[in-house]
């Protein structure tokens, strides 16, 4: 069985990349903002706030859930979503640490 190149990287780097991918679309950033503002949100409400179809919003929510930034519960025909603040905090700390270490490796101002 072939090993994925992704598996050759440190787990923290993989997690930073996953978070970056998850928030790399403006719709997903808007979804996170909407959920945070409502402190929990029903999917239909998110659809009403964005210029996107229900199915598109669902796909974006799926990506956010896959990395753990959003938790969701199905309540009959409705789904309620909230931000997993613990996971967001971990990602934020890892990303901040990553950004802070970059200048340590800067050799010159040439590029």
Backbone torsions as a table, in degrees:
resi	resn	phi	psi	omega
1	UNK	NA	129.6	-177.9
2	UNK	-74.6	142.4	178.2
3	UNK	-91.0	132.6	177.2
4	UNK	-68.0	140.4	177.2
5	UNK	-58.2	-32.4	179.2
6	UNK	-59.1	-36.2	-178.5
7	UNK	-69.3	-13.7	179.9
8	UNK	-82.6	-6.3	-178.7
9	UNK	-98.0	154.1	176.5
10	UNK	-56.8	140.5	-177.2
11	UNK	-58.9	-35.9	179.2
12	UNK	-64.1	-40.6	177.5
13	UNK	-64.3	-38.9	178.3
14	UNK	-63.1	-43.2	-179.7
15	UNK	-65.6	-40.7	177.5
16	UNK	-62.2	-42.9	179.0
17	UNK	-65.1	-39.2	178.7
18	UNK	-64.0	-42.5	178.3
19	UNK	-65.1	-42.8	178.2
20	UNK	-58.6	-43.4	178.2
21	UNK	-64.6	-39.8	-177.1
22	UNK	-66.2	-34.2	-178.8
23	UNK	-103.2	12.9	-176.9
24	UNK	-79.9	1.6	179.1
25	UNK	-117.5	133.0	-178.1
26	UNK	-59.4	-29.2	178.1
27	UNK	-65.3	-39.0	-179.5
28	UNK	-71.5	-34.9	174.7
29	UNK	-64.3	-42.9	178.6
30	UNK	-63.4	-39.1	178.3
31	UNK	-63.4	-45.4	178.3
32	UNK	-61.1	-42.1	178.0
33	UNK	-61.7	-43.9	-178.3
34	UNK	-63.7	-43.3	179.7
35	UNK	-65.5	-42.7	179.8
36	UNK	-63.7	-40.6	-178.9
37	UNK	-65.9	-34.6	-178.8
38	UNK	-92.2	-7.3	-176.0
39	UNK	54.0	46.1	-176.5
40	UNK	121.1	140.7	-171.3
41	UNK	-151.4	142.7	173.6
42	UNK	-86.6	140.8	-175.1
43	UNK	-53.4	-40.6	179.4
44	UNK	-58.9	-36.2	177.2
45	UNK	-66.1	-38.7	178.7
46	UNK	-63.8	-44.1	179.6
47	UNK	-59.6	-39.3	179.9
48	UNK	-65.6	-26.4	-177.5
49	UNK	-86.2	-20.0	-173.5
50	UNK	-116.6	152.9	178.0
51	UNK	-84.3	48.6	-175.9
52	UNK	-130.9	153.1	176.4
53	UNK	-72.1	157.3	178.1
54	UNK	-53.2	-45.3	-177.7
55	UNK	-64.7	-35.7	178.8
56	UNK	-68.3	-44.2	177.3
57	UNK	-60.3	-42.3	179.2
58	UNK	-60.7	-40.4	178.5
59	UNK	-64.8	-41.7	178.3
60	UNK	-65.4	-40.7	177.0
61	UNK	-62.4	-37.9	178.8
62	UNK	-60.1	-43.4	179.6
63	UNK	-64.8	-43.0	178.6
64	UNK	-64.7	-35.9	178.0
65	UNK	-70.5	-37.5	-178.2
66	UNK	-58.8	-35.8	179.5
67	UNK	-91.3	-3.3	175.1
68	UNK	89.8	3.0	-179.7
69	UNK	-69.6	-27.6	-178.1
70	UNK	-126.8	138.4	172.7
71	UNK	-109.5	148.2	179.4
72	UNK	-142.2	148.7	177.7
73	UNK	-128.9	136.2	176.4
74	UNK	-90.6	124.8	179.1
75	UNK	-121.6	86.5	-175.6
76	UNK	65.7	-128.4	-179.2
77	UNK	-80.8	-3.6	-177.2
78	UNK	-110.3	152.8	174.8
79	UNK	-122.7	135.9	179.6
80	UNK	-112.3	132.2	-176.9
81	UNK	-121.4	147.5	174.2
82	UNK	-145.2	159.8	178.6
83	UNK	-80.2	138.3	173.1
84	UNK	-88.3	94.4	-173.3
85	UNK	-63.6	-30.3	178.4
86	UNK	-66.2	-46.8	178.9
87	UNK	-64.9	-44.2	178.7
88	UNK	-59.2	-40.7	177.9
89	UNK	-63.0	-41.4	178.5
90	UNK	-64.4	-46.3	178.4
91	UNK	-61.8	-42.4	-179.1
92	UNK	-61.6	-45.0	179.4
93	UNK	-64.0	-42.6	179.2
94	UNK	-64.2	-43.2	-178.5
95	UNK	-68.0	-40.8	178.0
96	UNK	-61.9	-44.7	178.6
97	UNK	-61.7	-41.7	177.7
98	UNK	-60.3	-48.1	-179.2
99	UNK	-65.7	-36.2	-179.4
100	UNK	-70.7	-27.7	-178.8
101	UNK	-82.8	-17.9	-178.2
102	UNK	-58.2	-48.6	-179.9
103	UNK	-61.0	-23.4	178.7
104	UNK	-62.2	-23.9	-176.8
105	UNK	-99.4	1.6	-178.3
106	UNK	-71.0	128.3	-178.8
107	UNK	-98.4	-41.4	-178.2
108	UNK	-148.7	173.3	179.1
109	UNK	-96.2	15.5	-169.8
110	UNK	-71.3	-20.9	-179.1
111	UNK	-138.1	NA	NA
